[in-house]
Amino acid sequence: MATYLVPVSLFVVFCVLLVGIYSLFVGGDFGRSYSNKLMRLRVVAQFVAVLIIMGVYYFTSG
């Protein structure tokens, strides 16, 4: 049912992580503006992904 949410949430975390790492290495105006915001967004995305994984496990384990 909602098991498709797990890979989607993990993909979102992965994409945010990659863009955050890119912003750290690029530096300049982009790095100053977005690196900290992207890492905060990654933490929020990870939290949501963990909640989704726990919810899917809870509702599918019987």
Contacts in CASP RR format, 6 or more apart in sequence:
PFRMAT RR
TARGET T0000
AUTHOR 0000-0000-0000
METHOD contacts of the structure
MODEL  1
MATYLVPVSLFVVFCVLLVGIYSLFVGGDFGRSYSNKLMRLRVVAQFVAV
LIIMGVYYFTSG
1 59 0 8 1.000
2 52 0 8 1.000
2 56 0 8 1.000
2 59 0 8 1.000
3 56 0 8 1.000
3 60 0 8 1.000
5 52 0 8 1.000
5 56 0 8 1.000
6 49 0 8 1.000
6 52 0 8 1.000
6 53 0 8 1.000
6 56 0 8 1.000
9 45 0 8 1.000
9 48 0 8 1.000
9 49 0 8 1.000
9 52 0 8 1.000
9 53 0 8 1.000
10 49 0 8 1.000
12 45 0 8 1.000
12 49 0 8 1.000
13 42 0 8 1.000
13 45 0 8 1.000
13 46 0 8 1.000
13 49 0 8 1.000
16 38 0 8 1.000
16 41 0 8 1.000
16 42 0 8 1.000
16 45 0 8 1.000
17 42 0 8 1.000
19 34 0 8 1.000
19 38 0 8 1.000
20 34 0 8 1.000
20 35 0 8 1.000
20 38 0 8 1.000
20 39 0 8 1.000
20 42 0 8 1.000
23 30 0 8 1.000
23 31 0 8 1.000
23 34 0 8 1.000
23 35 0 8 1.000
23 38 0 8 1.000
24 31 0 8 1.000
24 35 0 8 1.000
27 35 0 8 1.000
END
